[in-house]
Amino acid sequence: MIRCREIHEDDVTQVVQLLTLGFSRRAYWVRAMQRMADHPTPDKFPKYGYVLDNEGTLVGVVLLISTALMINGESRVRCNASSWYVMPEFRAFGSILSMRLLKHKQATIYNVSPAPNTWTILAKQGFVPFANGRCIAAPLLSRTSGMPIRVRQIAADEPAGADLAAYEITILRDHQGYGCLSLICEFEGVRRPFVFGRQRRYGFLPVAHLVYCRAFDEFVRFAGAIGHCLARHGYFAVIFDADGRVPEIICKYYPGRPRFRKGGDQIRIGDVAYSEQVLFGY
Protein backbone atom coordinates (compact mmCIF):
# COMPACT_ATOMS: atom_id res chain seq x y z
CA MET A 1 0.00 0.00 0.00
CA ILE A 2 1.72 3.17 -1.21
CA ARG A 3 0.37 6.51 -0.07
CA CYS A 4 1.47 10.11 -0.51
CA ARG A 5 1.59 12.17 2.67
CA GLU A 6 3.31 15.15 4.24
CA ILE A 7 6.79 14.76 5.68
CA HIS A 8 6.67 14.67 9.47
CA GLU A 9 9.38 15.60 11.96
CA ASP A 10 10.16 11.97 12.71
CA ASP A 11 10.64 11.26 8.98
CA VAL A 12 13.67 13.54 8.67
CA THR A 13 16.30 10.81 9.17
CA GLN A 14 14.69 8.60 6.51
CA VAL A 15 14.29 11.55 4.15
CA VAL A 16 17.99 12.38 4.47
CA GLN A 17 18.87 8.75 3.73
CA LEU A 18 16.58 8.74 0.68
CA LEU A 19 17.96 12.01 -0.72
CA THR A 20 21.52 10.84 -0.09
CA LEU A 21 20.73 7.68 -2.03
CA GLY A 22 19.47 9.77 -4.93
CA PHE A 23 21.93 12.67 -4.94
CA SER A 24 24.77 11.77 -2.47
CA ARG A 25 26.18 14.57 -0.20
CA ARG A 26 24.60 13.53 3.11
CA ALA A 27 25.85 16.61 4.99
CA TYR A 28 24.14 18.81 2.40
CA TRP A 29 20.75 17.19 3.06
CA VAL A 30 21.20 17.29 6.83
CA ARG A 31 21.71 21.05 6.55
CA ALA A 32 18.81 21.39 4.09
CA MET A 33 16.36 19.71 6.45
CA GLN A 34 17.56 21.83 9.37
CA ARG A 35 17.12 25.00 7.34
CA MET A 36 13.58 23.92 6.42
CA ALA A 37 12.83 23.18 10.08
CA ASP A 38 13.85 26.74 10.98
CA HIS A 39 12.12 28.38 8.00
CA PRO A 40 8.71 30.00 8.78
CA THR A 41 6.09 28.05 6.83
CA PRO A 42 2.69 29.57 5.95
CA ASP A 43 -0.42 27.95 7.44
CA LYS A 44 -1.89 25.02 5.50
CA PHE A 45 1.40 24.27 3.73
CA PRO A 46 3.71 21.35 4.55
CA LYS A 47 6.80 22.05 6.63
CA TYR A 48 9.09 19.96 4.46
CA GLY A 49 7.18 18.53 1.49
CA TYR A 50 5.80 15.12 0.62
CA VAL A 51 6.87 11.48 0.62
CA LEU A 52 5.70 8.22 -0.86
CA ASP A 53 5.20 5.84 2.06
CA ASN A 54 5.30 2.10 1.33
CA GLU A 55 3.96 0.58 4.55
CA GLY A 56 6.34 2.58 6.73
CA THR A 57 9.30 2.73 4.35
CA LEU A 58 9.84 5.96 2.45
CA VAL A 59 10.42 5.30 -1.25
CA GLY A 60 9.96 8.76 -2.79
CA VAL A 61 10.28 12.40 -1.79
CA VAL A 62 9.84 15.95 -3.02
CA LEU A 63 10.79 18.92 -0.89
CA LEU A 64 8.65 22.07 -0.89
CA ILE A 65 9.97 25.37 0.47
CA SER A 66 6.87 27.49 1.12
CA THR A 67 7.26 31.20 1.88
CA ALA A 68 4.85 34.07 2.45
CA LEU A 69 6.08 37.13 0.52
CA MET A 70 4.81 40.63 -0.07
CA ILE A 71 4.07 40.95 -3.79
CA ASN A 72 2.42 44.07 -5.18
CA GLY A 73 1.37 45.04 -1.67
CA GLU A 74 -0.28 41.69 -0.88
CA SER A 75 0.87 38.66 1.08
CA ARG A 76 1.29 35.80 -1.38
CA VAL A 77 2.75 32.29 -1.09
CA ARG A 78 5.50 30.89 -3.27
CA CYS A 79 6.55 27.25 -3.14
CA ASN A 80 9.91 26.08 -4.47
CA ALA A 81 9.58 22.41 -5.40
CA SER A 82 12.94 20.68 -5.39
CA SER A 83 14.90 17.49 -4.82
CA TRP A 84 12.41 15.09 -6.42
CA TYR A 85 13.57 11.48 -6.03
CA VAL A 86 11.80 8.12 -6.22
CA MET A 87 13.51 4.76 -5.83
CA PRO A 88 13.80 3.03 -9.24
CA GLU A 89 11.42 0.17 -8.46
CA PHE A 90 8.71 2.68 -7.48
CA ARG A 91 9.12 5.20 -10.33
CA ALA A 92 5.66 4.32 -11.67
CA PHE A 93 4.23 6.07 -8.60
CA GLY A 94 6.31 9.23 -9.01
CA SER A 95 3.52 11.21 -10.65
CA ILE A 96 1.57 11.03 -7.36
CA LEU A 97 4.07 13.44 -5.83
CA SER A 98 3.58 15.91 -8.69
CA MET A 99 -0.19 15.69 -8.42
CA ARG A 100 0.01 16.43 -4.70
CA LEU A 101 2.11 19.55 -5.32
CA LEU A 102 -0.35 20.90 -7.87
CA LYS A 103 -3.19 20.91 -5.34
CA HIS A 104 -1.76 24.14 -3.92
CA LYS A 105 -3.60 26.22 -6.50
CA GLN A 106 -3.52 29.39 -4.39
CA ALA A 107 0.29 29.48 -4.49
CA THR A 108 2.96 29.99 -7.15
CA ILE A 109 4.80 26.69 -7.57
CA TYR A 110 8.23 27.03 -9.14
CA ASN A 111 11.29 24.97 -9.94
CA VAL A 112 14.77 26.45 -10.38
CA SER A 113 16.67 23.21 -11.01
CA PRO A 114 14.54 20.96 -13.24
CA ALA A 115 16.39 18.08 -14.88
CA PRO A 116 16.23 18.22 -18.71
CA ASN A 117 14.28 14.96 -18.87
CA THR A 118 11.47 16.61 -16.84
CA TRP A 119 10.99 19.72 -19.00
CA THR A 120 8.37 18.11 -21.25
CA ILE A 121 6.53 16.69 -18.24
CA LEU A 122 6.46 20.09 -16.54
CA ALA A 123 5.07 21.71 -19.69
CA LYS A 124 2.29 19.12 -19.86
CA GLN A 125 1.43 19.88 -16.24
CA GLY A 126 0.95 23.55 -17.09
CA PHE A 127 4.30 24.95 -15.99
CA VAL A 128 5.76 27.79 -18.06
CA PRO A 129 9.31 29.20 -18.07
CA PHE A 130 9.93 32.38 -16.11
CA ALA A 131 13.49 32.43 -17.46
CA ASN A 132 14.97 30.49 -20.38
CA GLY A 133 18.65 30.72 -19.49
CA ARG A 134 21.30 32.53 -17.51
CA CYS A 135 23.77 35.35 -17.92
CA ILE A 136 27.22 35.67 -16.43
CA ALA A 137 28.17 39.33 -16.11
CA ALA A 138 31.16 41.43 -15.06
CA PRO A 139 29.38 44.37 -13.38
CA LEU A 140 32.67 45.89 -12.21
CA LEU A 141 33.30 46.89 -15.83
CA SER A 142 30.02 48.81 -16.10
CA ARG A 143 30.20 52.61 -16.10
CA THR A 144 28.85 54.43 -13.06
CA SER A 145 28.47 57.79 -14.87
CA GLY A 146 30.01 59.55 -11.88
CA MET A 147 26.83 59.16 -9.82
CA PRO A 148 27.32 59.46 -6.02
CA ILE A 149 26.29 55.90 -5.22
CA ARG A 150 27.06 54.10 -1.96
CA VAL A 151 26.81 50.31 -1.74
CA ARG A 152 27.21 48.65 1.65
CA GLN A 153 26.19 45.61 3.64
CA ILE A 154 23.00 45.88 5.68
CA ALA A 155 23.60 47.37 9.12
CA ALA A 156 22.72 45.39 12.24
CA ASP A 157 20.25 48.11 13.24
CA GLU A 158 19.02 49.00 9.73
CA PRO A 159 15.74 50.91 10.17
CA ALA A 160 12.70 50.51 7.96
CA GLY A 161 11.40 53.59 6.18
CA ALA A 162 9.52 54.90 3.18
CA ASP A 163 12.42 53.86 0.91
CA LEU A 164 13.05 50.41 2.43
CA ALA A 165 10.11 48.42 3.78
CA ALA A 166 10.25 46.20 6.86
CA TYR A 167 9.64 43.07 4.77
CA GLU A 168 12.63 43.93 2.57
CA ILE A 169 14.83 44.27 5.64
CA THR A 170 13.61 40.84 6.73
CA ILE A 171 14.61 39.40 3.34
CA LEU A 172 18.06 40.99 3.63
CA ARG A 173 18.61 39.74 7.18
CA ASP A 174 17.28 36.24 6.53
CA HIS A 175 19.54 35.78 3.53
CA GLN A 176 22.51 37.19 5.36
CA GLY A 177 21.87 34.41 7.86
CA TYR A 178 22.01 31.89 5.00
CA GLY A 179 25.49 33.14 4.09
CA CYS A 180 24.50 35.54 1.31
CA LEU A 181 25.77 39.07 0.78
CA SER A 182 22.89 41.39 1.65
CA LEU A 183 23.64 44.82 0.20
CA ILE A 184 21.98 48.22 0.22
CA CYS A 185 22.54 50.62 -2.65
CA GLU A 186 22.00 54.25 -1.68
CA PHE A 187 21.44 56.93 -4.31
CA GLU A 188 19.76 60.32 -3.92
CA GLY A 189 18.51 59.41 -0.44
CA VAL A 190 16.82 56.17 -1.53
CA ARG A 191 17.93 52.72 -0.33
CA ARG A 192 17.56 49.75 -2.67
CA PRO A 193 17.95 46.12 -1.50
CA PHE A 194 20.10 43.48 -3.21
CA VAL A 195 20.92 39.91 -2.19
CA PHE A 196 23.71 37.86 -3.74
CA GLY A 197 24.32 34.20 -3.05
CA ARG A 198 27.94 33.11 -2.88
CA GLN A 199 29.02 30.11 -4.90
CA ARG A 200 32.06 28.60 -6.54
CA ARG A 201 31.84 27.49 -10.14
CA TYR A 202 33.94 24.49 -11.08
CA GLY A 203 34.90 24.21 -7.43
CA PHE A 204 37.18 27.25 -7.35
CA LEU A 205 35.80 30.28 -9.25
CA PRO A 206 33.89 32.64 -6.89
CA VAL A 207 30.63 33.85 -8.47
CA ALA A 208 27.85 35.95 -6.93
CA HIS A 209 24.29 34.86 -7.72
CA LEU A 210 21.64 37.58 -7.93
CA VAL A 211 18.98 36.24 -5.57
CA TYR A 212 16.86 39.30 -4.91
CA CYS A 213 16.42 42.88 -6.07
CA ARG A 214 13.41 45.15 -6.06
CA ALA A 215 13.54 45.50 -9.86
CA PHE A 216 16.05 44.07 -12.31
CA ASP A 217 16.57 47.41 -14.04
CA GLU A 218 17.89 48.74 -10.72
CA PHE A 219 20.63 46.10 -10.82
CA VAL A 220 21.45 47.14 -14.39
CA ARG A 221 21.44 50.84 -13.50
CA PHE A 222 23.76 50.47 -10.50
CA ALA A 223 25.80 47.52 -11.79
CA GLY A 224 29.12 49.39 -11.73
CA ALA A 225 28.84 50.46 -8.09
CA ILE A 226 27.52 47.05 -7.06
CA GLY A 227 30.36 45.40 -8.96
CA HIS A 228 32.94 47.43 -7.02
CA CYS A 229 31.36 46.36 -3.72
CA LEU A 230 31.26 42.70 -4.77
CA ALA A 231 34.88 42.88 -5.90
CA ARG A 232 35.90 44.01 -2.42
CA HIS A 233 34.41 40.72 -1.19
CA GLY A 234 36.25 38.72 -3.85
CA TYR A 235 33.43 38.36 -6.40
CA PHE A 236 34.09 39.70 -9.90
CA ALA A 237 31.36 37.80 -11.77
CA VAL A 238 27.59 37.75 -11.24
CA ILE A 239 25.19 35.11 -12.52
CA PHE A 240 21.47 35.76 -12.96
CA ASP A 241 18.43 34.28 -14.68
CA ALA A 242 17.70 35.83 -18.06
CA ASP A 243 15.86 35.48 -21.36
CA GLY A 244 18.71 36.92 -23.39
CA ARG A 245 21.83 39.05 -23.22
CA VAL A 246 21.48 42.35 -21.34
CA PRO A 247 23.08 44.95 -23.65
CA GLU A 248 23.61 47.57 -20.93
CA ILE A 249 26.18 45.45 -19.07
CA ILE A 250 29.05 43.21 -20.14
CA CYS A 251 27.69 39.68 -19.99
CA LYS A 252 27.36 36.39 -21.84
CA TYR A 253 24.01 34.65 -22.20
CA TYR A 254 23.69 30.87 -21.87
CA PRO A 255 20.30 29.60 -23.12
CA GLY A 256 18.75 26.22 -22.54
CA ARG A 257 18.39 25.96 -18.74
CA PRO A 258 14.81 27.11 -18.13
CA ARG A 259 13.25 27.79 -14.74
CA PHE A 260 9.53 26.97 -14.50
CA ARG A 261 6.52 28.22 -12.58
CA LYS A 262 2.80 27.42 -12.41
CA GLY A 263 -0.13 29.45 -11.08
CA GLY A 264 -0.12 32.45 -8.81
CA ASP A 265 2.08 35.41 -9.68
CA GLN A 266 4.72 35.98 -12.29
CA ILE A 267 8.28 35.59 -10.97
CA ARG A 268 10.50 38.53 -11.84
CA ILE A 269 14.02 38.16 -13.15
CA GLY A 270 16.23 38.72 -10.13
CA ASP A 271 13.79 37.45 -7.51
CA VAL A 272 14.33 33.90 -6.30
CA ALA A 273 14.42 34.73 -2.60
CA TYR A 274 14.14 31.76 -0.21
CA SER A 275 14.79 29.29 -3.02
CA GLU A 276 16.69 26.04 -2.61
CA GLN A 277 20.08 27.51 -3.59
CA VAL A 278 20.14 29.90 -0.65
CA LEU A 279 18.43 27.68 1.94
CA PHE A 280 20.28 24.47 1.07
CA GLY A 281 23.56 26.00 -0.17
CA TYR A 282 25.32 25.94 -3.52
N, C-alpha and C positions, 0 to 999 in steps of 0.2 A: 504494500500500500504506500504509494508515493503521494505526498501532499506538499503544497507550497505554503509557507507560513513566514511570519516575521522572524528575524533573528532576535533571540533573547540574550540576556546578559550571560547566562550559563552556557551559551553556544559558542562564545568567543574563542575558546581554545580549539574546538573542532573547526571553526571557520578559518582560523589561522593555519591549521594543518592542511585544510582543503586548498586554500589560496597558495600556500607554499608548494603543494603538489602541482598546482597548475602553472605557477609563475616563478617558483623558487624565492629566494630572498626572505627568509623567515623574519628577520629583524625588522624588515620594512613593513610587513603585515602586522606585527605586534604593535609598532608605532602607529600604523594606520587605524587600528581598532581602538587604541587609546585616544587618539585625536577625535575619533567619532564619538567616543564615550563622553568626552569633554565638550563637544560641539553642541550648542543649543539647538534643539530640534523642534520645529513647529508642531503644535497639537495635531493629532490625527495622522501623523506621518511616522514611519518606522525609524527607530533610533539608528539602526545599522543597515537595514535592507532586508533581503528575503533569501530563504534557503529552500532547497528541495530536501525533504526529510523522508528517508526510506526506513520506516519502522525504527526510528531512533538514530540512524546513521545519516549524516549529512552527505549528500552526493552532488549538490549543486549550490551555487551562491551567486548573488549579484548584490553589490553594495550600492547604497543610495544615500548621498549626502544632501540632506534637505535643509534649506536655509530661508528664513524670512528676510526679504530685502525691501527697501524703499525704492519703488520704481514709478516715476512720474507722479510722485506725491502719494502713492498708495503702497500699503504693505502687500507684497506678493511673494509667492513661494517658488523657488527654483530647486530642482532636484538633479544633481549630477549622478547619473547612473554609470557605474564603473566596475571593473574587475569581475566580469562575467566569466564563470567557469563551471562546467559540468563534467563529471567523470565520464570517460569515453563510453562505458557500457550503459549510461543513462542519458546520452545526448538526445535521444528521441523525445525526452521530457523537457528539454531546454526551453522550448517556446512558452512553457507555463510561466517561467520567470518573467519573460517579456510581457506576457499578457497581464501579469500582476502589476508590473510597473505602470502600464498604460491606463490602469484604473484611476490614477491620480489626475483626473482631467482638469482639475482646478489649478494645477501647477504647470510650470514649464519644465519638461524633462529634457535634459541635454546630455550629450556624450562628447567628450573632448579627445578620446583616444580609441575610436572604433577600429577594429581590425579590418583590413581591406575586404576579407571574405564576408563581412557583415554589412557592407554598404548597401548592397541590393536588398537585403532583408529589412534594414532600417527604412529604406525608401518605401517598401511595400507596406510598412507599418505606419506610414504617414510622416516620418521624420523628413526634415528638409535641412540643407546645409545653412549654417549661419556664417560660415567662412569656408572657402574652398582651398586654402593653402596657408602658407606662412611667409613672412618676410624676415630677413636678417638685415639689420640696419646698423650704421655707424653714426649715431646721433652726434657724437663729438665733432664730426666734420661739418655739421650744419651751421649756417651763419646765424648769429644772434641779433644782427642788425643794430648792435650797440644799445639794446634795450636794457634798462636797469632791472634785471631779473635776479632774484635770490632763490636758490634751491637748497633745501636743508632737510634733515630728518625730522620727523615729528617730535615735538617736545613732550616731556613726561607730563607736563601740566597744560598741554595745548587746549585752549578754550574754544568752545563752539561759538559761532556767530553767524551773522547774515551771509558771510562769504564761505563759511565752512560749517555744514550742518553736523549735529551731534552724531547722526548715523554714519556720516563719512569718517568722523574721528574714530568711531568704533571699528569700522573697516580697517583703517590704518593701524590701529593698535592691535587688533586681532591678528592681522597678517604679519605685523612685526613680531608677534609672539610665535608665529610659524617659521620665523627665520627669514622673512622677506625684508627688503628695503622699503620702508614706508616714507615717502618724501612729500614735502609741501613746496610748491612753486609759488612764489609771491611776486606779483607784478601789479603796479598801480593800486596797491592797497587791497588786492584780492588774492586770497589763498586758494590754490587748486591742488587736489589730492592725486597722488600717483603711488601705485604699489608695483614693485618689481620682485619677482621671484628670482632666486639665485640658483643657477645650475651650472654644470660643467658638461660641455659637449665633448664627445669622444673621450671622456674621462679626465680631461685636463684643461680644456678651453673654457674659461669663465664667461658665461653669457647671462645677461639679465632678461627675464621674461616679463613682458608687460601684462600684469594681472588685472589692474584696475586703473581707470582714469574716468573722470567725469564725462569727457567727450574726447574722441580720438583726435579731432582737429586741434585740441589743446596740446596733446603730445607732439603733434607735428609742428605747431607754432613755437613751442618752447624746447624743441629737441636739442638745440645746441647747448643751452644752459643745463638741461637735464643730463646731457651727455657728459659735460664737464664734471657734474656731481657724481655720476656713476663711475667715471674714470678714477676719481679720487678713492673709490672703494674697490678698484681693480677690475671694473667691468667696462669694456670698450665696445661691445656689441650688444644689441637688443633684438630679441625675437618677439614677433607678435603675429596674431592671426590676421589674415588679409584675403582679399579677393583679387589682388593684383599688385603690381609695383606702385609705391607711393612716390610720385615724381618730385615732391618737395624735399625729400630727404634721400641721402645716399643709402640704397638698400638693394637687395636681390630677392626676387620673389620665387618661391618654390611651390608650384601647384601640386594638386593631387593628394592632399591629406585633409579631407574635409572634416569639419566638426558639425554635428547634427543637433537639431532641437525639434521638439514637437509640442504643440499647444501653448497656451499662455502668452507670454510677451516675447517680442523679438529680443535677441541677445546682441548687444552692440559689440562692434570690434573694440577690443581693449577692455572688456568687462567679463572676466571669468573668475570673479572673487569667490572664495570658498570652494573652489573646484579641487579635484583630486590631487593636482600637482602640488598645490600649496599645503593642503592638509596632510597628504601622505608623504610628500617629499619628492624630489626629482631623481 
